[in-house]
Amino acid sequence: MKIAIASEGKYVSRHFGHCEGFTIYEVGEDKSLNKIVTPNPGHRPGYLPVFLKELDTNIIIAGGMGETAQKLFNENGIEVVVGAQGLCDDALQKYISGELKSTGSICREHEHEGHCNE
């Protein structure tokens, strides 16, 4: 399973589309981890869900995300978890242990970039 976390350095980004990059964890059945960081190739409508699907991502975790992006991820078979915050490694562990659940919140104010999930 591959889990991508929209990230700003070591932290979960408040908005996936404008994040610095994606910390991608490959989690084995034995819970072993392999982690890579992939730079954000740029925010373009509809592109990032396809980009992450091409990287075989199964789950995207972010602080916030717009409605269209959430729909596109779901159409690409990628589970969306929004409302996460803190360190990426901590968010991953919380997800794996079942402690991190999506809030289902939708960012609608993109003119306030960087202020999602506040």
C-alpha positions as CSV (number, residue, x, y, z in Angstrom):
1,M,0.0,0.0,0.0
2,K,1.3,3.5,-0.8
3,I,0.2,6.4,1.3
4,A,1.0,10.0,0.1
5,I,1.0,12.9,2.6
6,A,0.9,16.4,1.2
7,S,3.8,17.9,3.0
8,E,5.8,21.1,3.9
9,G,9.1,19.7,5.1
10,K,8.3,17.2,7.8
11,Y,4.8,18.5,8.4
12,V,1.4,17.8,6.9
13,S,0.5,20.6,4.5
14,R,-2.7,22.5,5.2
15,H,-3.7,22.3,1.5
16,F,-2.5,19.5,-0.7
17,G,-2.5,21.4,-4.0
18,H,-0.1,24.0,-2.9
19,C,2.2,21.8,-0.8
20,E,5.9,21.7,-1.2
21,G,5.9,18.0,-2.0
22,F,4.4,14.6,-1.2
23,T,6.0,12.3,1.4
24,I,5.1,8.8,0.1
25,Y,5.2,5.8,2.3
26,E,5.2,2.3,1.0
27,V,3.7,0.1,3.8
28,G,4.2,-3.6,3.6
29,E,1.9,-6.2,5.1
30,D,4.4,-6.6,8.0
31,K,4.1,-2.8,8.5
32,S,7.6,-2.1,7.2
33,L,8.1,1.3,5.7
34,N,9.9,2.8,2.8
35,K,9.7,6.6,2.5
36,I,10.5,9.0,-0.3
37,V,9.7,12.6,-0.9
38,T,8.5,13.7,-4.3
39,P,8.4,17.5,-5.1
40,N,5.0,18.9,-6.1
41,P,5.1,19.1,-9.9
42,G,2.7,22.1,-9.8
43,H,-0.9,22.8,-9.1
44,R,-3.0,22.5,-12.2
45,P,-6.7,21.6,-12.1
46,G,-7.2,17.8,-12.2
47,Y,-3.5,17.0,-12.5
48,L,-2.3,15.9,-9.0
49,P,-4.8,13.1,-8.6
50,V,-3.6,11.6,-11.9
51,F,0.1,12.2,-10.9
52,L,-0.3,10.4,-7.6
53,K,-2.3,7.6,-9.3
54,E,0.6,7.1,-11.7
55,L,2.8,6.7,-8.6
56,D,0.5,3.9,-7.5
57,T,-0.8,5.8,-4.5
58,N,-3.7,4.3,-2.6
59,I,-4.4,7.0,0.0
60,I,-3.8,10.8,0.1
61,I,-3.6,12.5,3.5
62,A,-3.7,16.3,3.8
63,G,-4.8,19.1,6.0
64,G,-7.3,20.4,3.5
65,M,-8.4,19.8,0.0
66,G,-11.0,21.2,-2.4
67,E,-14.2,19.4,-3.4
68,T,-13.2,18.8,-7.0
69,A,-9.8,17.3,-6.0
70,Q,-11.5,15.0,-3.5
71,K,-13.9,13.8,-6.2
72,L,-11.1,13.2,-8.7
73,F,-9.1,11.2,-6.1
74,N,-12.1,9.1,-5.4
75,E,-12.7,8.5,-9.2
76,N,-9.1,7.3,-9.4
77,G,-9.6,4.9,-6.6
78,I,-7.6,6.9,-4.0
79,E,-8.9,7.2,-0.5
80,V,-8.9,10.8,0.8
81,V,-8.1,11.7,4.4
82,V,-8.4,15.4,5.3
83,G,-8.0,17.2,8.6
84,A,-4.6,15.8,9.4
85,Q,-1.9,18.0,11.0
86,G,1.5,17.8,12.7
87,L,4.4,15.6,11.6
88,C,4.0,13.4,8.5
89,D,5.5,10.4,10.3
90,D,3.0,10.9,13.2
91,A,0.0,11.2,10.8
92,L,1.0,8.0,9.1
93,Q,1.3,6.1,12.3
94,K,-2.1,7.4,13.4
95,Y,-3.6,6.4,10.1
96,I,-2.1,2.9,10.3
97,S,-3.3,2.4,13.8
98,G,-6.8,3.6,12.9
99,E,-6.6,6.8,15.0
100,L,-6.7,9.2,12.0
101,K,-10.1,9.5,10.4
102,S,-11.0,12.0,7.7
103,T,-13.0,15.0,8.8
104,G,-14.5,15.2,5.3
105,S,-14.0,19.0,5.3
106,I,-13.8,20.8,2.0
107,C,-11.7,23.8,1.3
108,R,-13.7,26.4,-0.7
109,E,-11.7,29.6,-0.3
110,H,-8.7,29.2,-2.6
111,E,-8.0,32.9,-2.6
112,H,-6.9,32.3,1.0
113,E,-4.2,29.8,0.0
114,G,-2.4,28.5,3.0
115,H,-5.3,29.1,5.4
116,C,-7.2,25.8,5.0
117,N,-7.9,23.7,8.1
118,E,-7.6,26.6,10.5
